Amino acid sequence: MSESRLVFSTAGDSICRGCHKPLKNCKCRSSELKPVQNTEPAIRISRESKGRKGKGVTLIRGCPLPEAELKKLSKRLKALCGSGGTVKDGVIEIQGDHRDKLKTEMAKHFKDVKLSGG
């Protein structure tokens, strides 16, 4: 019978990988400051039918707009597709499979638009 006790600890993240000192006392990290990249994440367009009784919807995630602007964009996209939809938790849902139409329209307004899923 072994007497070992497995312990999980999250304290390992506070040690510098370069000089092996605590991050607050680290000298190597402060000398190698990296420029912060201000890139927005890609806007993902996917199709989902899970939890909707087999009815498919097209989801648009990662759009960097406030809620009011998302609703305006959603209204314009629903009119383009000729279908209904909604905005829930920052995700635009359009009824039906309109990924190709939505990708071309979103690419006109945003830089990084990608299709995700199968």
Secondary structure, 3 states (H helix, E strand, C coil): CCCCCCCCCCHHHHECCCCCCEHHHCCHHHHCCCCCCCCCCCEEEEEECCCCCCCCEEEEECCCCCHHHHHHHHHHHHHHHCCCEEEECCEEEEECCCHHHHHHHHHHHCCCEEECCC
